C-alpha cells in the first residue's frame, strides 16, 4: 500500500514540475520557443527512458520485491 501511495504522489507531482520547467525555458528563450519546448520534452523523455532502464536493471538484480525499496 505504501508503494502504491508513493507512485500516486509521484504521478501527481510530475505535471507541475513539467509545467514549471516549461515556463522557465520559455522565459529564457523568448525568440526560440519551439527549440525550448522540444528540449523540455526531450529531457523529460530521456528521464523516463533512464528510469525504465534502471528499473529493468534493478529488476534483474534485486527481483520483484527488491525494486520498490530501490525506487523509493
N, C-alpha and C positions, 0 to 999 in steps of 0.2 A: 504494500500500500504506500509506503514511503517513496519507493521508486516511481510509482505512478504519479503521486502528487508532485514530485520533483520534475518529472517530464512535463506535466501540465503547466507548472510555473515557468519552466524554461521556454516552452512554446509560446506562452503569453508574453514573455519578456522579449522575444525576438522581434516582434513587429515594431515596438517603439525604438529599439536600438537601430534597426534598419532605417527607419524614417529620420532619426536624428543624424545619422551619418550622411544620409542623402541630403539633408538640409545644409549641413556643414560643407559638403562638397559643392553644392550649388552656390553657396556664398563665396567659396574660394575660387571658383572658376565661372564667373558670370557669362563670359563670352563663349565658353566651351561646355555648355550644359550636356550635350549629347555624349561627349567623351567622359565627363564626370559621372554621369548616370551609368554608362557602360562599365566604368572602373568599379563603381559601387556594386553593381550586380555581379561582376566578375569576382570581386573579393568575397562576397557572400557565398557564391557558388564554390569557390576554392575552399572556403572554410567548411562547407557542408561535405565536400569530397574528402577533405583531410580527416574530418570526424568519422566518416564512414570507413575510411581506410584504417584509421587507428582502432575503431571498434571491431573491424574484422580481424586485425592482429590480436587484439585483446581476447576476442572470442576463441581464436585458435590456441592461444597460450593458457588462458585462465578458465575457459569453459563458460557455459551459460550463466552460472551463478556468480562467477567472478567478474563479469562485465559490469554489473550495476554498481558495485563499490568503486570500481575504477572510473566509471562515468561520473559518479557523484564527486 
